[in-house]
Amino acid sequence: MDLPDGFDAVLHPPARLQIAAVLANVDDAEFARLKTITGTSDSVMSKHLSALSEAGYIVLNKAAANGRRRTWVSLTRVGRGAFRGHVAALEALVAGDDAAT
């Protein structure tokens, strides 16, 4: 079976898929919160966010809060579309839908 249209290798790693799923439901999320949700270290989270940013799927905003510099992450319009397409492709794979290819 070929991969369905919309399958996105950038979003497929589990942590990136979790990040996109969280961001699809909120305006933005803090780096530390995403790190907790995914169970990753700072360096691994940074690498995942870099890959998503390079693909144009997220925007990073840095701001001071409580005397500390914080990073906030939000999904772009392109990222939302890619996420929806990837989820649809995964659903097609689960359903065994050959027509999706």
C-alpha positions as CSV (number, residue, x, y, z in Angstrom):
1,M,0.0,0.0,0.0
2,D,1.3,3.4,-0.9
3,L,1.2,6.3,1.5
4,P,-2.0,8.3,1.2
5,D,-2.0,11.9,-0.1
6,G,-1.4,14.3,2.8
7,F,1.0,12.0,4.7
8,D,3.7,14.4,6.0
9,A,7.1,13.1,7.1
10,V,7.8,16.3,9.0
11,L,4.8,15.8,11.2
12,H,5.0,12.0,11.5
13,P,7.5,11.6,14.4
14,P,5.4,11.1,17.5
15,A,6.6,14.2,19.4
16,R,6.0,16.5,16.4
17,L,2.5,15.0,16.0
18,Q,1.8,15.6,19.7
19,I,3.0,19.2,19.3
20,A,0.8,19.9,16.3
21,A,-2.2,18.3,18.0
22,V,-1.8,20.5,21.0
23,L,-1.2,23.6,18.9
24,A,-4.2,22.8,16.7
25,N,-6.4,23.3,19.7
26,V,-4.9,26.5,21.2
27,D,-3.6,29.9,20.1
28,D,-0.2,29.1,21.4
29,A,1.6,27.0,24.0
30,E,4.7,27.5,26.1
31,F,7.9,25.5,25.3
32,A,8.0,24.1,28.8
33,R,4.4,22.8,28.5
34,L,5.0,21.2,25.2
35,K,8.2,19.6,26.6
36,T,6.1,18.1,29.5
37,I,3.4,16.8,27.2
38,T,5.8,15.1,24.9
39,G,8.2,13.9,27.6
40,T,11.2,15.3,25.8
41,S,14.3,17.1,27.0
42,D,15.1,20.7,26.2
43,S,17.5,19.8,23.4
44,V,15.1,17.3,21.8
45,M,12.2,19.7,21.9
46,S,14.4,22.4,20.4
47,K,15.2,20.1,17.5
48,H,11.6,19.2,16.9
49,L,10.6,22.8,17.0
50,S,13.4,23.7,14.6
51,A,12.2,21.1,12.1
52,L,8.6,22.4,12.3
53,S,9.7,26.0,12.0
54,E,11.9,25.3,9.0
55,A,8.9,23.6,7.3
56,G,6.8,26.8,8.0
57,Y,4.5,24.9,10.3
58,I,5.1,26.9,13.5
59,V,6.1,30.4,14.7
60,L,8.2,30.9,17.8
61,N,7.8,34.0,19.9
62,K,10.0,34.9,22.8
63,A,8.8,37.1,25.7
64,A,9.7,37.8,29.3
65,A,7.4,36.4,31.9
66,N,8.1,36.4,35.7
67,G,11.6,37.7,35.1
68,R,12.5,34.8,32.7
69,R,12.6,34.6,29.0
70,R,9.9,32.2,27.7
71,T,9.3,30.7,24.3
72,W,5.7,30.5,23.0
73,V,4.8,28.3,20.0
74,S,1.9,28.7,17.6
75,L,0.8,26.8,14.6
76,T,0.7,28.7,11.2
77,R,-2.0,28.4,8.7
78,V,0.3,26.2,6.6
79,G,0.9,24.1,9.7
80,R,-2.8,23.7,10.4
81,G,-3.4,22.5,6.9
82,A,-0.5,20.1,7.0
83,F,-1.8,18.7,10.3
84,R,-5.3,18.2,9.0
85,G,-3.9,16.5,5.9
86,H,-1.6,14.3,7.9
87,V,-4.4,13.2,10.3
88,A,-6.6,12.5,7.2
89,A,-3.8,10.4,5.7
90,L,-3.4,8.4,9.0
91,E,-7.1,7.8,9.1
92,A,-7.0,6.5,5.6
93,L,-4.2,4.2,6.5
94,V,-6.1,2.9,9.5
95,A,-9.2,2.4,7.4
96,G,-7.2,0.6,4.7
97,D,-8.6,3.1,2.2
98,D,-6.6,2.5,-1.0
99,A,-8.7,5.3,-2.7
100,A,-6.9,7.9,-0.6
101,T,-3.6,7.3,-2.6
